[in-house]
């Protein structure tokens, strides 16, 4: 292998191509370089090897005996290289790279991925769980699921408008017979959240309540686990809380939801054509969202969620005045 370091790969390609095609002009066309460039590469390679590879005749270059054997070995080697590159290309074609924020990926997307595997067994999924706003025109990411107002470079399609509402463990919910009772509970706060309680109180048509001081986190997943553990009440949204509401770990005690002005968006490159795997993923995730919301509606739209909490409030929606800004991928 060390001997390869003294021979330029472009020269070896030129030798193999000329020997296979029989002329400098044809080889130059395949390699997309000039005839003189091919000739120079062959001469340089012969000097590096210390062996003549072609005889210069009036009808063109003719491989020497050594050149014929040498070019045959080169041909086999380049075919192996081509197959190796094809493997990488095949893997790229069969891999779908999805960018999504860790909370979305962990709490909603991951539990449902087996159904995508079943439907599209030949597609490998790679989840880029990050809040980094990747440039889809200049990365290997095929599609991003982003939370915000949809104003990103690329093609953005609204997947689900985000609604906010209080959630808590069943034990805490049993003590919440009215919204005023929130004053005796602790608020679990996500310090990086783009949502706030004022929009929900406005939707409920009541004055804001001052909570007891509660735990503060910099990650919505930790807020969710804290709420499930019974540490207080958090302001949640559909896809973060849907599964915990479905299995009874959380309840939505008041049946009032407020539009946040934000949403989950599917974002793809504006310069790349959408592949079949991207179109299939879009169709699949829309079906999953519809199924989640059909189940979610019966759990969070009714007062009390999964337990009996006295309230007659019907679901109310208002447009929040929360400043809109884009969130993680």
C-alpha positions as CSV (number, residue, x, y, z in Angstrom):
1,X,0.0,0.0,0.0
2,X,2.9,2.3,0.7
3,X,3.9,2.3,-2.9
4,X,0.6,3.9,-3.9
5,X,1.8,7.1,-2.2
6,X,4.2,7.7,-5.0
7,X,1.7,7.4,-7.8
8,X,-1.1,9.9,-8.4
9,X,-4.6,8.4,-8.6
10,X,-5.5,10.7,-11.5
11,X,-2.6,9.3,-13.5
12,X,-3.7,5.7,-12.8
13,X,-7.2,6.6,-13.9
14,X,-5.8,8.0,-17.1
15,X,-3.8,4.9,-17.8
16,X,-6.8,2.6,-17.2
17,X,-9.2,4.7,-19.3
18,X,-6.8,5.0,-22.3
19,X,-6.0,1.3,-22.2
20,X,-9.7,0.4,-22.0
21,X,-11.0,2.9,-24.6
22,X,-8.1,2.8,-27.0
23,X,-7.6,6.6,-27.6
24,X,-6.6,9.7,-25.8
25,X,-9.5,11.7,-27.1
26,X,-12.1,9.2,-26.0
27,X,-10.5,8.9,-22.6
28,X,-10.3,12.7,-22.2
29,X,-14.1,12.9,-22.9
30,X,-14.9,10.3,-20.2
31,X,-12.6,11.9,-17.7
32,X,-13.9,15.4,-18.6
33,X,-10.4,16.8,-19.1
34,X,-8.3,17.8,-22.1
35,X,-6.4,15.4,-24.4
36,X,-3.1,17.1,-23.4
37,X,-4.0,16.6,-19.7
38,X,-4.5,12.9,-20.2
39,X,-1.2,12.6,-22.1
40,X,0.7,14.4,-19.3
41,X,-0.8,12.3,-16.6
42,X,0.2,9.1,-18.4
43,X,3.8,10.4,-18.9
44,X,4.0,11.4,-15.2
45,X,2.7,8.0,-14.1
46,X,5.3,6.2,-16.3
47,X,8.1,8.2,-14.6
48,X,6.7,7.5,-11.2
49,X,6.6,3.7,-11.9
50,X,9.8,3.6,-13.9
51,X,8.1,1.5,-16.5
52,X,6.8,2.3,-20.0
53,X,3.0,1.6,-20.2
54,X,2.3,2.7,-23.8
55,X,4.2,2.7,-27.1
56,X,3.8,5.9,-29.0
57,X,2.8,5.0,-32.6
58,X,1.5,7.0,-35.6
59,X,-1.9,5.5,-34.9
60,X,-1.9,6.5,-31.2
61,X,-0.9,4.9,-27.9
62,X,-0.6,1.1,-27.7
63,X,-0.2,-0.6,-24.4
64,X,3.1,-2.4,-23.8
65,X,3.1,-6.0,-22.5
66,X,3.5,-4.7,-19.0
67,X,1.0,-1.9,-19.6
68,X,-1.7,-4.4,-20.7
69,X,-1.3,-6.4,-17.5
70,X,-1.0,-3.3,-15.4
71,X,-4.2,-1.7,-16.9
72,X,-6.1,-4.9,-16.4
73,X,-5.3,-4.9,-12.7
74,X,-6.2,-1.2,-12.5
75,X,-9.6,-1.9,-14.2
76,X,-10.4,-4.5,-11.5
77,X,-9.3,-2.1,-8.8
78,X,-11.4,0.7,-10.1
79,X,-14.5,-1.6,-10.4
80,X,-14.1,-2.4,-6.8
81,X,-13.8,1.3,-5.9
82,X,-16.9,2.0,-8.0
83,X,-18.8,-0.7,-6.1
84,X,-17.7,0.7,-2.8
85,X,-18.9,4.2,-3.8
86,X,-22.2,2.6,-5.0
87,X,-22.7,1.1,-1.5
88,X,-22.3,4.5,0.1
89,X,-24.7,6.0,-2.4
90,X,-27.2,3.2,-1.8
91,X,-27.0,3.8,1.9
92,X,-27.7,7.5,1.4
93,X,-30.6,6.7,-0.9
94,X,-32.2,4.4,1.7
95,X,-31.5,6.6,4.8
96,X,-33.9,9.3,5.8
97,X,-32.4,11.9,8.1
98,X,-35.0,13.7,10.2
99,X,-34.1,16.7,12.4
100,X,-36.3,17.2,15.4
101,X,-36.0,18.8,18.9
102,X,-35.1,16.2,21.6
103,X,-38.4,16.7,23.5
104,X,-40.5,16.0,20.3
105,X,-38.3,13.1,19.3
106,X,-38.3,11.5,22.7
107,X,-41.9,12.0,23.9
108,X,-43.8,11.7,20.7
109,X,-41.9,10.5,17.6
110,X,-39.8,7.7,19.1
111,X,-42.8,5.6,20.4
112,X,-44.4,5.6,17.0
113,X,-41.4,4.9,14.8
114,X,-42.0,1.1,14.7
115,X,-45.1,1.8,12.5
116,X,-42.9,3.7,10.0
117,X,-40.4,0.7,10.0
118,X,-43.3,-1.7,9.3
119,X,-44.6,0.4,6.5
120,X,-41.3,1.3,4.9
121,X,-38.9,-1.6,5.9
122,X,-36.2,-0.5,3.3
123,X,-35.9,3.0,4.7
124,X,-33.4,3.5,7.5
125,X,-34.2,6.4,9.8
126,X,-31.6,8.6,11.4
127,X,-32.9,11.1,13.9
128,X,-30.9,14.2,14.4
129,X,-32.2,15.2,17.9
130,X,-31.1,18.7,18.2
131,X,-32.4,22.3,18.6
132,X,-29.8,23.4,16.0
133,X,-31.4,25.1,13.0
134,X,-29.6,23.2,10.3
135,X,-29.4,24.7,6.8
136,X,-31.3,22.1,4.8
137,X,-29.8,23.3,1.5
138,X,-26.3,22.4,2.7
139,X,-26.6,19.4,5.0
140,X,-27.6,15.7,4.8
141,X,-30.9,16.4,6.6
142,X,-33.8,15.4,4.5
143,X,-36.6,16.9,6.5
144,X,-36.9,18.9,9.8
145,X,-39.7,19.1,12.3
146,X,-39.6,22.5,13.8
147,X,-41.6,24.4,16.4
148,X,-42.2,28.1,15.8
149,X,-44.0,30.4,13.4
150,X,-42.9,28.7,10.2
151,X,-40.7,31.5,9.0
152,X,-37.6,29.5,8.0
153,X,-35.6,29.2,4.8
154,X,-37.0,26.4,2.7
155,X,-40.5,25.0,2.2
156,X,-42.5,24.9,5.5
157,X,-45.8,23.1,5.9
158,X,-47.9,23.4,9.0
159,X,-48.2,20.0,10.8
160,X,-50.1,21.0,13.9
161,X,-51.0,24.3,15.6
162,X,-49.8,24.2,19.1
163,X,-52.4,24.6,22.0
164,X,-51.4,25.1,25.6
165,X,-53.2,23.9,28.7
166,X,-52.4,22.9,32.4
167,X,-51.5,19.3,33.1
168,X,-50.7,17.6,36.4
169,X,-50.6,14.3,38.1
170,X,-54.1,12.8,39.1
171,X,-53.4,13.4,42.8
172,X,-53.0,17.1,42.3
173,X,-55.9,17.3,39.9
174,X,-58.3,16.0,42.5
175,X,-57.6,19.1,44.6
176,X,-58.3,21.5,41.7
177,X,-62.1,22.1,41.8
178,X,-61.6,25.6,40.3
179,X,-59.0,27.6,38.5
180,X,-58.5,29.6,41.7
181,X,-57.1,26.5,43.4
182,X,-54.0,26.8,41.2
183,X,-52.9,29.5,43.7
184,X,-52.3,26.6,46.2
185,X,-50.1,24.6,43.7
186,X,-46.6,24.9,42.5
187,X,-45.9,25.9,38.9
188,X,-43.3,23.8,37.0
189,X,-41.5,26.2,34.7
190,X,-39.5,25.7,31.5
191,X,-37.1,28.6,31.5
192,X,-36.6,28.4,27.8
193,X,-40.3,28.1,26.8
194,X,-41.9,30.3,24.2
195,X,-45.3,29.9,25.9
196,X,-46.7,31.6,29.0
197,X,-49.6,31.2,31.5
198,X,-51.1,34.6,30.6
199,X,-52.5,33.3,27.3
200,X,-54.2,30.3,29.0
201,X,-55.7,32.5,31.8
202,X,-57.0,34.8,29.0
203,X,-58.6,31.8,27.3
204,X,-60.2,30.8,30.6
205,X,-61.6,34.3,31.0
206,X,-60.1,34.8,34.5
207,X,-57.4,36.9,36.1
208,X,-53.9,35.4,36.3
209,X,-53.2,33.3,39.4
210,X,-50.0,33.6,41.4
211,X,-48.6,30.1,41.8
212,X,-46.5,28.8,44.7
213,X,-42.8,28.6,43.8
214,X,-42.0,25.4,42.0
215,X,-39.2,23.6,40.2
216,X,-37.6,25.3,37.2
217,X,-35.9,23.5,34.4
218,X,-34.2,24.3,31.1
219,X,-35.7,21.3,29.3
220,X,-39.4,20.5,28.6
221,X,-38.8,16.8,29.1
222,X,-37.7,17.4,32.7
223,X,-40.7,19.6,33.2
224,X,-42.9,16.8,32.0
225,X,-41.3,14.2,34.3
226,X,-41.6,16.6,37.2
227,X,-45.3,17.0,36.5
228,X,-45.8,13.2,36.3
229,X,-44.0,12.9,39.6
230,X,-46.5,15.2,41.2
231,X,-44.3,18.2,41.8
232,X,-46.9,20.7,40.5
233,X,-48.7,21.9,37.4
234,X,-47.1,22.6,34.1
235,X,-48.3,24.4,31.0
236,X,-48.1,21.6,28.4
237,X,-49.1,21.1,24.7
238,X,-50.6,18.3,22.7
239,X,-47.6,16.3,21.4
240,X,-45.5,16.6,24.6
241,X,-48.3,15.4,26.9
242,X,-50.5,13.2,24.6
243,X,-49.1,9.8,25.7
244,X,-49.0,10.7,29.4
245,X,-52.6,11.8,29.2
246,X,-53.6,8.7,27.3
247,X,-52.2,6.3,30.0
248,X,-53.4,8.4,33.0
249,X,-50.0,9.6,34.3
250,X,-51.2,13.1,33.6
251,X,-54.6,14.8,33.4
252,X,-55.8,18.1,32.0
253,X,-58.1,19.3,34.8
254,X,-59.9,22.3,33.3
255,X,-60.8,21.5,29.6
256,X,-59.6,24.8,28.4
257,X,-56.9,25.2,25.7
258,X,-55.4,28.3,24.3
259,X,-53.8,28.8,20.9
260,X,-50.2,29.7,21.3
261,X,-49.6,31.2,17.9
262,X,-46.9,28.6,17.4
263,X,-47.0,25.2,15.6
264,X,-45.0,22.2,14.5
265,X,-43.9,22.5,10.9
266,X,-42.4,20.1,8.3
267,X,-39.5,21.9,6.6
268,X,-37.7,20.7,3.5
269,X,-35.1,22.3,1.3
270,X,-36.2,24.9,-1.2
271,X,-33.5,23.9,-3.7
272,X,-33.7,20.1,-3.6
273,X,-36.5,18.0,-5.1
274,X,-38.5,16.0,-2.6
275,X,-37.6,12.3,-2.7
276,X,-40.0,9.4,-2.4
277,X,-38.8,8.7,1.1
278,X,-39.5,12.3,2.2
279,X,-43.0,12.2,0.7
280,X,-43.7,8.9,2.4
281,X,-42.5,10.2,5.7
282,X,-44.8,13.3,5.4
283,X,-47.8,11.1,4.7
284,X,-47.0,8.8,7.6
285,X,-46.4,11.5,10.2
286,X,-49.6,13.3,9.2
287,X,-51.6,10.1,9.8
288,X,-49.9,9.7,13.2
289,X,-50.7,13.3,14.1
290,X,-54.3,12.7,13.1
291,X,-54.5,9.6,15.2
292,X,-52.9,11.3,18.2
293,X,-55.2,14.2,18.0
294,X,-58.3,12.0,17.7
295,X,-57.3,10.3,21.0
296,X,-56.1,13.5,22.6
297,X,-59.4,15.2,21.9
298,X,-61.3,12.8,24.1
299,X,-58.8,13.2,26.9
300,X,-57.9,16.9,27.0
301,X,-61.0,18.6,25.6
302,X,-63.3,17.4,28.3
303,X,-63.1,18.9,31.8
304,X,-61.2,16.8,34.2
305,X,-59.3,14.8,31.6
306,X,-59.1,11.2,32.8
307,X,-60.6,11.9,36.3
308,X,-63.7,13.6,37.6
309,X,-63.0,17.2,38.4
310,X,-66.0,19.4,38.8
311,X,-66.1,22.0,36.0
312,X,-68.5,23.1,33.4
313,X,-66.1,25.0,31.2
314,X,-66.1,24.1,27.6
315,X,-63.0,24.2,25.5
316,X,-62.2,27.9,24.7
317,X,-59.6,29.1,22.2
318,X,-58.0,32.5,21.9
319,X,-55.2,33.8,19.8
320,X,-52.2,34.4,22.1
321,X,-50.1,37.6,22.0
322,X,-47.0,35.7,22.7
323,X,-44.1,37.0,20.6
324,X,-43.4,34.5,17.8
325,X,-39.9,33.3,17.3
326,X,-38.5,30.1,15.8
327,X,-37.5,27.2,18.0
328,X,-35.3,24.2,17.6
329,X,-35.3,21.9,14.7
